[in-house]
Amino acid sequence: MEKTIYIKFSEDRAPEFCSKTRIAIADGNKVIYKSDPNGQISEHLALMPEKHQWLVERYGDTAIDINDVKRTDKGMQFAFVSGESIQSKLDLYILQGNEKKVRQLLNEYVERLLRHGSYRGDFQPNADEQKIFGNVEMRDIDLAKVSNIDMIFPNVLVDEEKWHVIDYEWTFDFEIPQKFILYRALLYWNSTSNALKNHTWEEVLDLGEISLIEAEIFEKMEACFQRYVAGETETFRTKANYECKPQFSINQINQKIIRTKIKKEPLKVYYPTEKGYDEENTCTFYWERRDDQAIKIDIKEAYDKLRLDPIEQSCMIRIDKVSLNGEPLSYSYNGVEMSENVIGFDHNDPQIIVDLEGKKGTFCVRYEIMYADDFEWLNEVVSYERALREEKQRYIEKIEREAQSTILEQQEIINAKTTMIDQFMPTVWYKAYHLTRLIKNYLNRKMGD
């Protein structure tokens, strides 16, 4: 029996492009169906097998997998592919402050998906192509005869062996600037990712090495493409191009709600007692998360340690500063180190233990919380990192045990040989053996003379 677990309607389009995406479980396996809103296969979706073949021919000799498709009475059927999306990887690197890895992954995206099968040329769309992307021209750029312009970062999944392109509805068999595909991916990333909340659009474009002049052209192409998809249907995206006030994505609105909630987020400070830590010896601070704000506590007694409970849910925390009288302090935690100064907590009781070393004075802590509510993949990534570190530790312990065992075995052999020699040397046999060696040495010297 088949069970539907997810359904999405895309009806802000021209009737011929409206679609329904459904994920179902059958016999324990997930499967994806695409159809029109009534469950029928439109002419537009009926072209998916042909588009699949175009892309297979372009990427056939690479480690790029184009998700299989077949026609069924329930719609166009796609395999459910597992893997980590490019977007989740980029989000993690952004949160870690690792711009180098962000650029490396974007460069790999370009090399694998855009440069392969491309060539240099001039973009001069004909009349039919201008109906889709507008009357724009570009000189000496990377083009390709077949392009999937919807390779946004969530639509590309990565595993240990391949990169999987899971959606290619908007694939065209005429020349398209390959950088436009990257522009669209960056545009979607910028509008949906909470990780980029501190980045401007210009900074995001710079990560993809897209100039402002190129972005201006691509913006026109994207606006025209949205009008092509919408047809006569008036949608928020098409209307926003000419008469809407500033727009905010659902993620941006959610982030605003979260920030309001954070104003009431308590930081609990536990002072140690003879019995450890308890609720009677705590101090609670309510604070608003801002990059330039720190919490200061006047430590009047000589404590060895201090426990901080920043939140009661899974999260990642970037610690910017922990100090006493301006001097940095060391600390430990019950989470997983994700990168320098970034700790992941895949449980609801994050704790940070600070070493005060019995000193008094002004204690200062500054940190930023990244909530699991904002990033669906956060718990999975932290748990994976924890499992990886635990496996590494088990492997190290195994090697150490084997090395210790080898040392013990070698020591046993040495001890056995020593015992045997000790037992052999006082015997008559040893004395005869030693006397024979002396005689042979004497004869050799005489014969040499």
RAHUUR-V244558 format. One record per residue. NEAR is the number of other ideal C-beta (glycine too) atoms within 12 Angstrom. Layout:
near:NEAR
near:NEAR
This chain:
near:8
near:18
near:16
near:20
near:17
near:17
near:20
near:20
near:18
near:30
near:20
near:23
near:30
near:23
near:20
near:21
near:30
near:28
near:36
near:29
near:30
near:32
near:27
near:25
near:17
near:20
near:10
near:11
near:16
near:22
near:31
near:35
near:36
near:41
near:31
near:28
near:25
near:14
near:22
near:23
near:27
near:27
near:14
near:27
near:36
near:22
near:25
near:36
near:25
near:22
near:31
near:33
near:20
near:26
near:40
near:25
near:21
near:31
near:34
near:17
near:10
near:21
near:20
near:33
near:28
near:36
near:36
near:24
near:34
near:21
near:23
near:24
near:12
near:23
near:31
near:39
near:31
near:35
near:24
near:25
near:28
near:19
near:26
near:26
near:36
near:36
near:38
near:30
near:33
near:42
near:36
near:33
near:29
near:37
near:40
near:27
near:23
near:24
near:19
near:15
near:21
near:35
near:20
near:17
near:34
near:36
near:19
near:23
near:38
near:28
near:21
near:29
near:43
near:37
near:25
near:26
near:28
near:27
near:18
near:16
near:19
near:16
near:33
near:20
near:26
near:14
near:12
near:12
near:25
near:21
near:18
near:29
near:39
near:25
near:17
near:29
near:21
near:30
near:16
near:13
near:32
near:30
near:29
near:35
near:20
near:30
near:39
near:38
near:42
near:31
near:44
near:35
near:44
near:29
near:34
near:43
near:30
near:31
near:16
near:11
near:14
near:21
near:33
near:34
near:46
near:37
near:35
near:42
near:34
near:35
near:35
near:32
near:23
near:24
near:28
near:40
near:39
near:40
near:37
near:43
near:44
near:41
near:41
near:36
near:41
near:41
near:33
near:30
near:40
near:35
near:27
near:31
near:39
near:35
near:34
near:33
near:30
near:19
near:25
near:13
near:20
near:16
near:19
near:35
near:29
near:21
near:34
near:36
near:21
near:33
near:17
near:18
near:16
near:28
near:27
near:18
near:27
near:36
near:26
near:24
near:34
near:36
near:26
near:25
near:35
near:33
near:28
near:29
near:32
near:27
near:21
near:14
near:22
near:19
near:23
near:18
near:26
near:25
near:18
near:22
near:20
near:12
near:10
near:14
near:9
near:7
near:15
near:18
near:23
near:14
near:26
near:21
near:14
near:22
near:27
near:18
near:18
near:27
near:22
near:14
near:21
near:27
near:16
near:16
near:27
near:22
near:36
near:29
near:33
near:28
near:28
near:24
near:17
near:8
near:10
near:14
near:23
near:14
near:16
near:11
near:20
near:21
near:23
near:19
near:22
near:15
near:26
near:22
near:33
near:17
near:14
near:10
near:20
near:25
near:30
near:22
near:32
near:15
near:29
near:14
near:18
near:16
near:28
near:18
near:29
near:39
near:34
near:40
near:31
near:44
near:34
near:19
near:25
near:34
near:40
near:43
near:41
near:30
near:34
near:24
near:25
near:33
near:27
near:30
near:18
near:15
near:17
near:20
near:30
near:18
near:31
near:19
near:31
near:24
near:34
near:31
near:24
near:33
near:24
near:12
near:25
near:32
near:37
near:39
near:36
near:27
near:21
near:17
near:20
near:34
near:28
near:33
near:26
near:36
near:24
near:32
near:20
near:15
near:23
near:17
near:22
near:20
near:37
near:27
near:32
near:27
near:34
near:34
near:40
near:42
near:32
near:29
near:22
near:33
near:34
near:22
near:31
near:34
near:27
near:21
near:34
near:33
near:22
near:21
near:28
near:25
near:17
near:18
near:19
near:15
near:14
near:15
near:15
near:14
near:14
near:14
near:14
near:14
near:14
near:14
near:14
near:14
near:14
near:14
near:14
near:14
near:14
near:14
near:14
near:14
near:14
near:14
near:14
near:14
near:14
near:14
near:14
near:14
near:13
near:14
near:14
near:13
near:13
near:17
near:15
near:11
near:14
near:11
near:13
near:17
near:14
near:13
near:15
near:17
near:14
near:14
near:14
near:14
near:14
near:14
near:14
near:14
near:13
near:12
near:11
near:10
near:9
near:8
near:7
